[in-house]
Amino acid sequence: MPQEIERKFLVHDGWRTASHRQTRIVQGYLSSVPGRSVRVRIAGDEGFLTIKGAAGASGVSRYEWERGIPIDEAEALLALAEPGVIEKIRHLVTAGPHTYEVDEFFGENAGLVVAEIELGAEDEAFERPPWLGAEVTGDRRYYNSSLVKRPYRSFADEPFATSHPTLHLLAISGSLRGASSNTTVLRVVQALAPPGVTIALYDELDALPHFNPDLDGSGDIPPAAVARLRDLVAGADGLLISTPEYAHGLPGSLKNALDWLVSSTDFPGKSVAVLNISPRSEFAHASLVEILRTMSATLVADPALTVPMPHKRFTPALLLADAPLAARLDEALTAFLTALRRSDG
């Protein structure tokens, strides 16, 4: 199986004078779900079709299949690609026995310059020229498939990740109650997020209109609350859902939100974990899992994601002060983050 072994770096000034070849590249994605991507590229006067798989734990290696295609076919496929294109000039810069590919981005990603080096093995030694900056191997923000959806200008001021990619999670509670146990647990998980991980708690479940397919046809502009939900889901690396059970089923408000996401092009392949805090709620859990599978979510299943909560009322502060419970919630979050990093593409 062909493997791409590649490391990626930001750069300082000083590389441009060493550039000995430049190629203008335009590329788009026919598919860019977590764990795999299908890319069409025009590089100079050549066309290419590339399929990439999930990265390994280090973020350095992953499956890659690439074939040259006629330029007219590449142009036709670009017209069918997902929204957004990558525009860049690739500079070749030699350093010792290796050649760096230094990509200078334009358009929505203007200002970003990234150097990549392909290696024969993950532990292969290579020369590091003085213009080489921080390593961002495995940081998903710098994947071209991510830059299409979340351009560089939207995170240029954020700190870069060194050992692990930055992860953005969206937490959704299926309950509208002010003192909801599910919402409280998600707030605790939010507080337990380690450095390099952000967790946003969705709080507009009650603002969504009743699902109506007549408002969700091709070319229709979705209601504002629906558009915001879809944007949040598109920008998240994974979803964490916790829901109560009502009458042996899902709360209608959560099912309504999922109905609005069925037609979202960003949902298929999205990594989703269901945090079950009441193992007796087996009907709601089974129903939610079935719905998510039908929607082509990538479900993360791990025993750590079942964390029974006490039957008495509790607050985030009380849960955080309960060391055994806080540890189990931290274990659940860690299980989800580990799965996300393993499935990264």
The 8 nearest C-alpha neighbors of each residue, nearest first, counted from 0:
[[1, 2, 62, 63, 64, 61, 3, 52],
 [2, 0, 63, 62, 64, 3, 61, 65],
 [3, 1, 62, 63, 61, 4, 0, 60],
 [2, 4, 61, 60, 63, 62, 5, 1],
 [5, 3, 60, 118, 59, 117, 2, 121],
 [4, 6, 117, 59, 116, 118, 3, 60],
 [7, 5, 136, 116, 115, 59, 117, 8],
 [6, 8, 115, 136, 135, 114, 134, 116],
 [9, 7, 134, 114, 135, 133, 113, 132],
 [8, 10, 113, 132, 133, 114, 134, 112],
 [11, 9, 132, 131, 130, 113, 8, 112],
 [12, 10, 130, 132, 131, 13, 9, 14],
 [13, 11, 130, 14, 10, 15, 131, 129],
 [14, 12, 130, 15, 11, 16, 17, 129],
 [13, 15, 17, 16, 12, 130, 18, 92],
 [14, 16, 18, 17, 13, 12, 90, 92],
 [15, 17, 18, 14, 13, 19, 92, 12],
 [18, 16, 15, 14, 92, 19, 93, 13],
 [19, 17, 92, 15, 91, 16, 90, 20],
 [18, 20, 91, 17, 92, 21, 90, 93],
 [21, 19, 91, 90, 18, 22, 92, 89],
 [20, 22, 90, 89, 88, 91, 23, 19],
 [23, 21, 89, 88, 43, 24, 42, 90],
 [22, 24, 88, 43, 42, 87, 89, 21],
 [25, 23, 42, 87, 41, 88, 86, 22],
 [26, 24, 86, 41, 85, 40, 42, 87],
 [27, 25, 40, 85, 39, 84, 41, 24],
 [26, 28, 84, 39, 80, 38, 77, 85],
 [29, 27, 38, 30, 80, 81, 37, 31],
 [28, 30, 80, 37, 81, 38, 27, 31],
 [31, 29, 37, 28, 36, 32, 81, 38],
 [30, 32, 36, 144, 28, 35, 37, 33],
 [31, 33, 268, 35, 30, 36, 34, 269],
 [34, 32, 344, 35, 343, 268, 269, 31],
 [35, 33, 344, 53, 343, 342, 52, 32],
 [36, 34, 52, 344, 51, 33, 53, 32],
 [35, 37, 31, 30, 51, 50, 38, 32],
 [38, 36, 50, 30, 29, 28, 49, 31],
 [39, 37, 28, 49, 48, 27, 29, 36],
 [38, 40, 48, 27, 26, 47, 28, 73],
 [41, 39, 26, 47, 46, 25, 42, 38],
 [40, 42, 46, 25, 45, 24, 26, 43],
 [43, 41, 24, 45, 23, 44, 40, 46],
 [42, 44, 23, 45, 22, 41, 24, 46],
 [43, 45, 42, 70, 41, 46, 23, 69],
 [46, 44, 42, 43, 70, 41, 47, 69],
 [45, 47, 41, 70, 68, 73, 67, 40],
 [48, 46, 67, 40, 68, 66, 39, 49],
 [47, 49, 39, 66, 65, 38, 67, 40],
 [50, 48, 65, 38, 64, 37, 39, 47],
 [49, 51, 37, 64, 36, 63, 38, 65],
 [52, 50, 63, 36, 35, 62, 64, 49],
 [53, 51, 35, 62, 34, 344, 61, 63],
 [54, 52, 344, 34, 343, 342, 35, 61],
 [53, 55, 61, 58, 344, 343, 60, 52],
 [54, 56, 58, 57, 60, 61, 341, 53],
 [55, 57, 341, 58, 54, 340, 59, 60],
 [58, 56, 59, 55, 137, 60, 54, 136],
 [57, 59, 137, 54, 55, 56, 60, 136],
 [58, 60, 57, 5, 4, 6, 136, 121],
 [61, 59, 4, 3, 54, 55, 58, 5],
 [60, 62, 54, 3, 2, 53, 52, 55],
 [61, 63, 2, 52, 51, 1, 3, 64],
 [62, 64, 51, 2, 3, 50, 1, 61],
 [65, 63, 50, 49, 51, 1, 62, 66],
 [66, 64, 49, 48, 50, 63, 47, 67],
 [67, 65, 48, 47, 68, 49, 64, 46],
 [66, 68, 47, 46, 48, 65, 69, 45],
 [67, 69, 46, 47, 70, 66, 73, 72],
 [70, 68, 72, 71, 46, 73, 67, 45],
 [69, 71, 46, 73, 72, 45, 74, 68],
 [72, 70, 74, 73, 69, 75, 46, 68],
 [71, 73, 75, 69, 74, 70, 76, 68],
 [74, 72, 70, 76, 46, 71, 75, 77],
 [73, 75, 77, 71, 72, 76, 70, 78],
 [76, 74, 72, 78, 73, 77, 71, 79],
 [75, 77, 79, 73, 78, 74, 72, 80],
 [78, 76, 80, 74, 79, 75, 27, 73],
 [77, 79, 75, 76, 80, 74, 81, 73],
 [80, 78, 76, 77, 81, 75, 29, 28],
 [81, 79, 29, 77, 28, 78, 27, 76],
 [80, 82, 28, 29, 83, 79, 27, 30],
 [83, 81, 80, 84, 147, 27, 148, 28],
 [82, 84, 147, 81, 27, 85, 148, 80],
 [85, 83, 27, 26, 147, 86, 25, 82],
 [84, 86, 26, 25, 147, 27, 87, 83],
 [87, 85, 25, 105, 24, 104, 84, 106],
 [88, 86, 104, 103, 24, 105, 23, 102],
 [87, 89, 23, 103, 22, 102, 24, 90],
 [88, 90, 102, 22, 21, 101, 100, 23],
 [89, 91, 21, 101, 20, 18, 100, 102],
 [90, 92, 100, 20, 18, 99, 19, 101],
 [93, 91, 18, 99, 98, 17, 19, 90],
 [92, 94, 98, 97, 99, 95, 91, 96],
 [95, 93, 97, 98, 126, 96, 92, 128],
 [94, 96, 97, 126, 93, 125, 98, 127],
 [97, 95, 94, 98, 93, 125, 126, 99],
 [98, 96, 95, 94, 93, 99, 125, 116],
 [99, 97, 93, 92, 94, 91, 100, 116],
 [98, 100, 116, 92, 115, 91, 101, 93],
 [99, 101, 91, 115, 114, 90, 89, 102],
 [100, 102, 114, 90, 89, 113, 99, 91],
 [101, 103, 89, 113, 112, 88, 104, 114],
 [102, 104, 112, 88, 87, 111, 89, 101],
 [105, 103, 87, 109, 108, 111, 86, 102],
 [104, 106, 109, 108, 86, 87, 107, 103],
 [105, 107, 109, 108, 86, 104, 85, 87],
 [106, 108, 109, 150, 105, 152, 151, 104],
 [109, 107, 151, 105, 106, 150, 104, 111],
 [110, 108, 105, 104, 106, 111, 107, 151],
 [111, 109, 108, 112, 104, 105, 103, 151],
 [110, 112, 104, 109, 108, 103, 113, 151],
 [113, 111, 103, 102, 104, 9, 10, 110],
 [112, 114, 9, 102, 101, 8, 10, 111],
 [113, 115, 101, 8, 100, 7, 99, 9],
 [116, 114, 7, 100, 99, 6, 101, 8],
 [115, 117, 99, 6, 5, 100, 118, 7],
 [118, 116, 5, 4, 6, 115, 119, 3],
 [119, 117, 4, 120, 5, 116, 123, 121],
 [118, 120, 123, 4, 121, 117, 122, 3],
 [121, 119, 123, 122, 118, 4, 60, 124],
 [120, 122, 123, 4, 59, 118, 119, 60],
 [123, 121, 120, 124, 118, 119, 125, 59],
 [124, 122, 120, 121, 118, 125, 119, 117],
 [125, 123, 122, 126, 118, 121, 120, 127],
 [126, 124, 127, 123, 97, 95, 96, 94],
 [125, 127, 95, 94, 128, 124, 97, 96],
 [126, 128, 131, 125, 129, 94, 130, 95],
 [127, 129, 130, 131, 126, 94, 14, 132],
 [130, 128, 131, 127, 13, 11, 132, 14],
 [129, 131, 11, 128, 13, 10, 12, 14],
 [132, 130, 10, 129, 128, 11, 127, 9],
 [133, 131, 10, 9, 11, 8, 130, 134],
 [132, 134, 9, 8, 135, 131, 10, 161],
 [133, 135, 8, 136, 7, 9, 161, 132],
 [134, 136, 138, 8, 7, 137, 161, 133],
 [137, 135, 7, 6, 138, 134, 58, 59],
 [136, 138, 58, 164, 139, 135, 163, 59],
 [139, 137, 164, 135, 140, 136, 141, 165],
 [140, 138, 142, 141, 137, 164, 145, 165],
 [139, 141, 138, 142, 145, 146, 165, 149],
 [142, 140, 139, 138, 143, 146, 145, 135],
 [143, 141, 145, 139, 144, 140, 146, 138],
 [142, 144, 146, 145, 141, 147, 85, 140],
 [143, 145, 142, 147, 146, 31, 28, 148],
 [146, 144, 142, 143, 147, 148, 140, 149],
 [145, 147, 150, 143, 149, 148, 144, 142],
 [146, 148, 145, 83, 144, 149, 84, 150],
 [147, 149, 146, 145, 150, 83, 144, 234],
 [148, 150, 146, 147, 145, 153, 151, 234],
 [151, 149, 146, 108, 152, 107, 153, 147],
 [150, 152, 108, 153, 154, 155, 146, 149],
 [151, 153, 155, 150, 154, 108, 107, 109],
 [154, 152, 151, 150, 155, 149, 156, 157],
 [153, 155, 157, 156, 152, 151, 150, 149],
 [156, 154, 152, 151, 157, 153, 158, 111],
 [157, 155, 154, 158, 153, 152, 159, 151],
 [156, 158, 154, 155, 159, 153, 160, 165],
 [159, 157, 160, 156, 155, 154, 195, 165],
 [158, 160, 157, 161, 135, 165, 138, 133],
 [159, 161, 164, 163, 165, 138, 162, 135],
 [160, 162, 163, 135, 134, 159, 164, 133],
 [161, 163, 160, 164, 137, 135, 136, 138],
 [164, 162, 161, 160, 165, 138, 137, 195],
 [165, 163, 138, 160, 137, 139, 166, 162],
 [166, 164, 195, 196, 160, 138, 163, 167],
 [165, 167, 196, 236, 164, 197, 195, 168],
 [168, 166, 197, 235, 236, 196, 198, 165],
 [169, 167, 198, 237, 235, 238, 236, 197],
 [168, 170, 238, 199, 198, 235, 200, 239],
 [171, 169, 239, 200, 238, 240, 201, 199],
 [172, 170, 240, 201, 200, 239, 173, 169],
 [171, 173, 241, 182, 174, 242, 240, 181],
 [174, 172, 242, 253, 241, 250, 243, 171],
 [173, 175, 172, 176, 242, 179, 243, 181],
 [174, 176, 177, 173, 205, 179, 204, 172],
 [177, 175, 179, 178, 174, 182, 180, 173],
 [176, 178, 179, 175, 182, 174, 180, 183],
 [179, 177, 176, 180, 183, 182, 312, 314],
 [180, 178, 176, 182, 181, 177, 183, 174],
 [179, 181, 183, 182, 184, 178, 313, 312],
 [182, 180, 184, 179, 183, 241, 172, 242],
 [181, 183, 185, 179, 172, 184, 180, 186],
 [184, 182, 180, 186, 181, 185, 315, 179],
 [183, 185, 187, 181, 186, 182, 180, 188],
 [184, 186, 188, 182, 187, 183, 189, 181],
 [187, 185, 189, 183, 184, 188, 182, 190],
 [186, 188, 190, 184, 189, 185, 315, 191],
 [187, 189, 191, 185, 190, 186, 184, 328],
 [188, 190, 186, 187, 191, 198, 192, 185],
 [191, 189, 187, 188, 192, 186, 198, 193],
 [190, 192, 188, 189, 193, 187, 329, 332],
 [193, 191, 189, 190, 196, 188, 197, 194],
 [194, 192, 196, 191, 195, 197, 190, 333],
 [195, 193, 196, 192, 197, 165, 160, 191],
 [194, 196, 165, 193, 166, 160, 197, 164],
 [197, 195, 166, 194, 193, 165, 192, 167],
 [196, 198, 167, 168, 166, 199, 192, 195],
 [199, 197, 168, 189, 169, 167, 200, 170],
 [200, 198, 169, 170, 201, 168, 197, 189],
 [201, 199, 170, 169, 202, 171, 198, 186],
 [200, 202, 171, 170, 203, 199, 169, 204],
 [201, 203, 204, 200, 171, 205, 172, 206],
 [204, 202, 206, 205, 201, 207, 224, 228],
 [203, 205, 206, 207, 202, 252, 256, 253],
 [204, 206, 203, 207, 252, 175, 202, 208],
 [207, 205, 203, 204, 224, 208, 202, 225],
 [206, 208, 224, 205, 204, 225, 209, 203],
 [209, 207, 210, 206, 222, 224, 225, 205],
 [210, 208, 211, 255, 207, 252, 256, 259],
 [209, 211, 255, 208, 259, 258, 212, 256],
 [210, 212, 213, 214, 209, 215, 208, 259],
 [211, 213, 215, 214, 210, 216, 259, 258],
 [212, 214, 211, 215, 216, 219, 210, 217],
 [215, 213, 212, 211, 216, 219, 221, 220],
 [216, 214, 212, 213, 219, 221, 217, 211],
 [217, 215, 219, 214, 213, 218, 212, 220],
 [216, 218, 219, 215, 220, 214, 262, 213],
 [217, 219, 216, 220, 215, 221, 214, 213],
 [220, 218, 216, 217, 215, 221, 214, 213],
 [219, 221, 218, 222, 215, 214, 226, 223],
 [220, 222, 226, 219, 225, 215, 223, 214],
 [223, 221, 225, 224, 226, 220, 208, 214],
 [224, 222, 226, 225, 227, 221, 220, 207],
 [223, 225, 227, 226, 207, 222, 228, 206],
 [226, 224, 228, 222, 227, 223, 221, 229],
 [225, 227, 223, 229, 224, 228, 221, 230],
 [228, 226, 230, 224, 225, 229, 231, 223],
 [229, 227, 225, 231, 230, 226, 232, 224],
 [228, 230, 232, 226, 231, 227, 233, 225],
 [231, 229, 233, 227, 228, 232, 226, 234],
 [232, 230, 228, 234, 229, 233, 227, 235],
 [231, 233, 229, 235, 230, 234, 228, 169],
 [234, 232, 230, 265, 231, 235, 229, 266],
 [235, 233, 231, 232, 230, 236, 149, 167],
 [236, 234, 167, 168, 232, 237, 233, 169],
 [237, 235, 167, 168, 166, 234, 270, 238],
 [236, 238, 270, 168, 235, 271, 269, 169],
 [239, 237, 271, 169, 168, 170, 272, 240],
 [238, 240, 170, 272, 271, 273, 169, 171],
 [241, 239, 171, 273, 170, 172, 274, 272],
 [240, 242, 274, 172, 181, 273, 275, 173],
 [243, 241, 173, 172, 181, 174, 240, 244],
 [242, 244, 173, 174, 245, 181, 241, 280],
 [243, 245, 283, 248, 249, 280, 247, 246],
 [244, 246, 248, 247, 250, 249, 243, 283],
 [247, 245, 248, 244, 249, 250, 283, 282],
 [248, 246, 282, 245, 244, 283, 249, 280],
 [247, 249, 283, 245, 246, 244, 282, 250],
 [248, 250, 283, 244, 245, 251, 254, 253],
 [251, 249, 252, 253, 245, 173, 254, 248],
 [250, 252, 254, 253, 255, 249, 173, 256],
 [251, 253, 255, 250, 254, 256, 204, 173],
 [254, 252, 173, 256, 255, 251, 250, 257],
 [253, 255, 257, 251, 256, 252, 258, 250],
 [254, 256, 252, 258, 253, 257, 251, 210],
 [257, 255, 253, 259, 258, 254, 252, 260],
 [256, 258, 260, 254, 259, 255, 253, 261],
 [257, 259, 255, 261, 260, 256, 254, 210],
 [260, 258, 256, 257, 261, 210, 255, 225],
 [261, 259, 257, 263, 258, 262, 256, 229],
 [260, 262, 258, 263, 259, 294, 257, 266],
 [261, 263, 260, 264, 259, 215, 258, 266],
 [264, 262, 260, 265, 261, 266, 229, 259],
 [263, 265, 266, 262, 267, 261, 260, 233],
 [266, 264, 233, 263, 267, 269, 232, 32],
 [265, 267, 269, 263, 264, 268, 296, 260],
 [268, 266, 295, 296, 269, 265, 294, 264],
 [267, 269, 296, 297, 32, 295, 33, 266],
 [270, 268, 296, 266, 267, 297, 237, 271],
 [269, 271, 297, 237, 298, 296, 268, 238],
 [272, 270, 238, 298, 237, 239, 299, 297],
 [271, 273, 239, 299, 298, 240, 238, 274],
 [272, 274, 240, 241, 239, 275, 271, 304],
 [275, 273, 241, 304, 240, 305, 272, 276],
 [274, 276, 305, 277, 273, 241, 306, 304],
 [275, 277, 307, 306, 308, 305, 274, 278],
 [278, 276, 307, 279, 280, 275, 308, 306],
 [277, 279, 280, 281, 276, 275, 307, 305],
 [280, 278, 277, 281, 282, 276, 244, 307],
 [281, 279, 278, 277, 244, 282, 283, 284],
 [280, 282, 284, 279, 283, 285, 278, 247],
 [283, 281, 285, 247, 284, 280, 248, 286],
 [284, 282, 248, 249, 286, 244, 285, 281],
 [283, 285, 281, 287, 282, 286, 288, 280],
 [286, 284, 288, 282, 287, 283, 281, 289],
 [287, 285, 283, 289, 284, 288, 282, 290],
 [286, 288, 290, 284, 289, 285, 283, 291],
 [287, 289, 291, 285, 290, 286, 292, 284],
 [288, 290, 286, 292, 287, 291, 285, 293],
 [291, 289, 293, 287, 292, 288, 286, 294],
 [292, 290, 294, 288, 293, 296, 289, 287],
 [293, 291, 295, 289, 294, 290, 296, 288],
 [292, 294, 290, 295, 291, 289, 296, 288],
 [293, 295, 291, 292, 296, 261, 290, 267],
 [296, 294, 267, 292, 293, 268, 291, 297],
 [295, 297, 268, 269, 267, 291, 292, 294],
 [298, 296, 270, 268, 269, 271, 299, 295],
 [299, 297, 271, 296, 270, 272, 300, 292],
 [298, 300, 272, 271, 297, 301, 270, 335],
 [299, 301, 298, 272, 302, 304, 273, 335],
 [300, 302, 303, 304, 299, 334, 305, 335],
 [303, 301, 304, 305, 300, 331, 306, 334],
 [302, 304, 331, 301, 305, 330, 334, 306],
 [305, 303, 331, 274, 302, 301, 306, 275],
 [306, 304, 275, 303, 302, 276, 274, 307],
 [305, 307, 276, 304, 275, 308, 327, 328],
 [308, 306, 276, 277, 305, 278, 309, 275],
 [307, 309, 276, 306, 310, 277, 324, 180],
 [310, 308, 311, 307, 312, 313, 276, 277],
 [311, 309, 308, 312, 313, 307, 277, 180],
 [310, 312, 309, 313, 308, 180, 314, 317],
 [313, 311, 310, 314, 180, 309, 178, 179],
 [312, 314, 317, 311, 318, 315, 180, 183],
 [313, 315, 317, 316, 318, 183, 312, 180],
 [314, 316, 318, 187, 317, 183, 319, 186],
 [317, 315, 319, 314, 318, 320, 187, 313],
 [318, 316, 320, 314, 319, 315, 313, 321],
 [319, 317, 321, 315, 320, 316, 325, 314],
 [318, 320, 316, 325, 321, 317, 315, 322],
 [319, 321, 317, 318, 322, 316, 325, 315],
 [322, 320, 318, 319, 324, 323, 325, 317],
 [321, 323, 325, 324, 320, 326, 319, 318],
 [324, 322, 326, 325, 321, 327, 328, 320],
 [325, 323, 327, 326, 321, 322, 328, 318],
 [326, 324, 322, 328, 319, 327, 323, 321],
 [325, 327, 329, 323, 324, 328, 322, 330],
 [328, 326, 330, 324, 329, 325, 331, 323],
 [329, 327, 331, 325, 330, 326, 332, 324],
 [328, 330, 326, 332, 327, 331, 333, 325],
 [331, 329, 327, 333, 328, 332, 326, 334],
 [330, 332, 303, 304, 328, 334, 329, 333],
 [333, 331, 329, 335, 334, 330, 336, 328],
 [332, 334, 330, 336, 335, 331, 337, 329],
 [335, 333, 331, 337, 332, 336, 330, 338],
 [336, 334, 338, 332, 333, 337, 339, 331],
 [335, 337, 339, 333, 338, 334, 332, 340],
 [338, 336, 334, 340, 339, 335, 333, 341],
 [337, 339, 341, 335, 336, 340, 342, 334],
 [340, 338, 336, 342, 337, 341, 343, 335],
 [339, 341, 343, 337, 342, 338, 336, 56],
 [340, 342, 338, 339, 56, 343, 337, 55],
 [343, 341, 34, 339, 340, 53, 338, 344],
 [342, 344, 34, 340, 53, 341, 54, 33],
 [343, 53, 34, 35, 54, 33, 52, 342]]
